Amino acid sequence: MDVSSLTILEEQILREFCRQHPELMREPSAYDHIQVGERSYSGAGFLSELLAGPSLETNKPVERFVWTGPAATLNGKTEVGCLVFVEQNRVSAIEGFTFGESWPEKITRVEFHIE
């Protein structure tokens, strides 16, 4: 298993999740402590499975919850959606996906569409 840090996009998705759901999870004081155990790419998105740690624990018991995050635009042109998975009292995974387009090789800009 190749353990890695969160990407900028994953960190931004997690920040938005914490902002919209403070009843479930406080925003971590440091994102560099959060580790990705496995990250897979499908060509149209990614799934990052997060290693358990105190920064990912929920404020209250949660058996299973899937947050459909806001849509975003990557690099000014690629529309994407995002999901955050909460299982057994912790954030367990982050997913990003396009709506039929290829996932960009490099992400230089992220704009969330928040209402």
C-alpha positions in Angstrom: 0.0 0.0 0.0 1.4 3.4 -1.0 0.3 5.9 1.6 0.0 9.5 0.3 -1.2 12.9 1.4 -4.5 14.5 0.3 -4.4 16.3 -3.0 -5.4 20.0 -3.1 -8.8 18.9 -4.6 -9.4 16.3 -1.9 -8.6 18.8 0.8 -11.0 21.4 -0.6 -13.8 18.8 -0.8 -13.2 17.8 2.8 -13.1 21.5 3.9 -16.5 22.1 2.1 -17.9 19.0 3.8 -16.9 20.3 7.2 -18.2 23.7 6.4 -21.6 22.4 5.4 -21.9 19.7 8.1 -20.3 21.0 11.3 -22.7 18.8 13.3 -20.9 15.8 11.9 -17.3 16.8 11.8 -15.1 19.7 12.9 -12.6 21.0 10.4 -9.3 19.4 11.0 -6.6 21.7 12.4 -4.1 20.3 9.9 -4.8 18.4 6.7 -1.3 17.1 6.2 -2.0 14.5 9.0 -4.7 12.9 6.9 -3.4 10.0 4.8 -4.8 8.3 1.7 -4.3 4.5 1.9 -5.4 3.9 -1.7 -6.3 6.2 -4.6 -7.7 4.8 -7.8 -8.5 6.5 -11.1 -11.1 5.4 -13.5 -10.3 7.9 -16.3 -13.4 9.8 -15.5 -12.7 10.3 -11.8 -11.0 9.1 -8.6 -11.8 7.3 -5.4 -9.5 7.9 -2.4 -9.8 5.7 0.6 -8.6 7.4 3.8 -6.7 5.8 6.6 -8.4 6.1 10.0 -7.2 8.8 12.3 -8.5 11.3 14.9 -8.9 14.1 12.3 -11.5 12.0 10.4 -13.7 11.0 13.4 -17.3 12.3 13.5 -18.7 14.4 16.3 -21.6 12.0 16.8 -22.2 8.3 15.9 -22.8 7.8 12.2 -23.2 4.3 10.8 -23.3 5.3 7.1 -23.8 8.7 5.3 -22.9 9.7 1.8 -22.6 13.5 1.2 -23.2 14.7 -2.3 -21.0 17.7 -2.4 -21.4 20.7 -4.6 -20.6 20.6 -8.3 -17.3 22.1 -9.3 -15.4 23.3 -12.4 -11.8 22.2 -12.8 -9.4 24.3 -14.9 -12.3 26.5 -16.0 -13.9 23.8 -18.2 -14.4 20.3 -16.7 -17.6 19.9 -14.7 -17.3 17.5 -11.8 -19.2 16.2 -8.8 -17.9 15.0 -5.5 -18.9 12.6 -2.7 -17.7 12.1 0.9 -18.3 8.8 2.5 -18.8 8.5 6.3 -18.8 5.0 7.7 -18.6 3.7 11.3 -18.1 7.2 12.8 -15.4 8.5 10.5 -14.9 9.9 7.0 -13.7 6.9 5.0 -13.4 8.1 1.4 -13.6 10.9 -1.0 -14.7 10.6 -4.6 -14.6 12.9 -7.6 -16.2 12.3 -11.0 -16.9 14.0 -14.3 -20.1 13.8 -16.2 -18.8 11.8 -19.1 -15.5 13.7 -19.8 -12.0 12.6 -19.1 -10.5 13.5 -15.8 -7.9 16.2 -16.2 -4.2 15.1 -15.9 -3.4 18.3 -13.9 -5.7 20.5 -11.8 -4.7 24.1 -11.7 -8.0 25.7 -10.6 -11.1 24.5 -8.7 -14.3 26.5 -8.5 -17.1 25.1 -6.4 -20.7 26.0 -7.3 -22.2 26.7 -3.9 -25.6 28.1 -3.5 
